[in-house]
């Protein structure tokens, strides 16, 4: 009985030691997987070349139309269509704007859709802004400013919402919809830029997107 008791004790001790050894290994494995998923680069690379050569098409409405959408009044200002490269994508979860727009897309066209140019420009997004930085200009500053823009995306339908979730940096996308102003019942407002020539505060487009498709880089 004494020998059997000692064997049982040794077996339990080994199980305890094994659990102590496995616990940090499991934690490290979980952390490694988390780091991979949060830091992996999902960007699409198409190579050098201008993949979105055309300027956005904008047609101002003679009579702006206002309608109710998600407890806000949306005023359609201009029909808007763009085919562009996704320079950056940023999802937002806080702030009044997220009631309508869960995602901002920084888009580029003309030479701002050429990866041989873009590799020399550091691009980021934060606080509903789009930022770029260069050590030396690969193209004139004005061309960077007028051929790229940060756009606040308001999906008009669940289909657009679903496609938007799958959009990745580097893809070429096509959007059709309207540039809009938004007004809340409490006096809050959000206004779209109506030109590609402006910079700084209020220079972003607010796009009510009725159609969205991924053209290249699926």
Beta strands, then each sheet from edge to edge (+ up, - down):
strand 1: 57-69
strand 2: 72-91
strand 3: 103-108
strand 4: 122-126
strand 5: 129-133
strand 6: 148-155
strand 7: 172-183
strand 8: 189-191
strand 9: 205-216
sheet 1: 1+ 2- 3+ 6- 9- 7+ 8-
sheet 2: 4+ 5-
end
